[in-house]
């Protein structure tokens, strides 16, 4: 699923792609940047978290989660 999400810590809007994935027994999404780098997120206890030690602003993860859950800005 392609979508855009704003990183509130930098103000940048990123064009991203989310692919469902099972990572180390956790069901979530592999988030891919346009440049090919990626990280894995999962919803744990109602909060979207990076699960593969990728540092991301909590607000950015929330914006990504909202886009995935509600398909707000999917293209």
CORLINSUL-V246311 format. One record per residue. RES is the residue in one small letter. SS is DSSP state (H for helix, E for strand, - for the rest). PSI is psi in whole degrees, -180 to 180 (999 if undefined). D_CENTER is the distance of its C-alpha to the mean C-alpha in Angstrom with 1 decimal. Layout:
RES;SS;PSI;D_CENTER / RES;SS;PSI;D_CENTER
//
This chain:
x;-;123;11.0 / x;E;141;10.9 / x;E;172;9.8 / x;E;150;9.9 / x;E;140;8.4 / x;E;134;10.7 / x;-;106;10.6 / x;-;-22;13.5 / x;-;-25;14.9 / x;-;-18;15.7 / x;-;-1;15.9 / x;-;143;14.3 / x;E;123;12.6 / x;E;138;10.4 / x;E;119;10.8 / x;E;166;8.0 / x;E;137;8.4 / x;E;131;6.9 / x;E;128;9.7 / x;E;140;10.8 / x;E;151;12.1 / x;E;116;14.4 / x;E;114;14.1 / x;-;41;17.1 / x;-;-1;17.8 / x;E;130;14.5 / x;E;130;13.1 / x;E;-146;9.3 / x;E;138;7.0 / x;E;120;7.3 / x;E;123;5.0 / x;E;128;8.2 / x;E;165;9.6 / x;-;-30;13.0 / x;-;1;14.9 / x;-;-16;13.9 / x;-;158;12.2 / x;E;167;9.2 / x;E;164;7.7 / x;E;133;7.3 / x;E;153;5.8 / x;E;154;8.4 / x;E;110;10.1 / x;E;116;13.2 / x;-;39;16.0 / x;-;9;14.3 / x;E;130;11.7 / x;E;131;8.1 / x;E;147;8.6 / x;E;129;8.0 / x;-;0;10.7 / x;-;33;12.0 / x;-;17;13.3 / x;-;125;10.9 / x;-;125;11.7 / x;-;143;9.2 / x;-;137;10.7 / x;H;-41;10.5 / x;H;-37;10.6 / x;H;-44;7.7 / x;H;-40;5.6 / x;H;-42;8.0 / x;H;-40;7.7 / x;H;-47;4.3 / x;H;-43;6.0 / x;H;-41;9.1 / x;H;-41;8.4 / x;H;-49;7.8 / x;H;-40;10.6 / x;H;-2;12.9 / x;-;39;12.2 / x;-;-47;13.3 / x;-;24;12.9 / x;-;145;12.7 / x;-;999;15.3
//
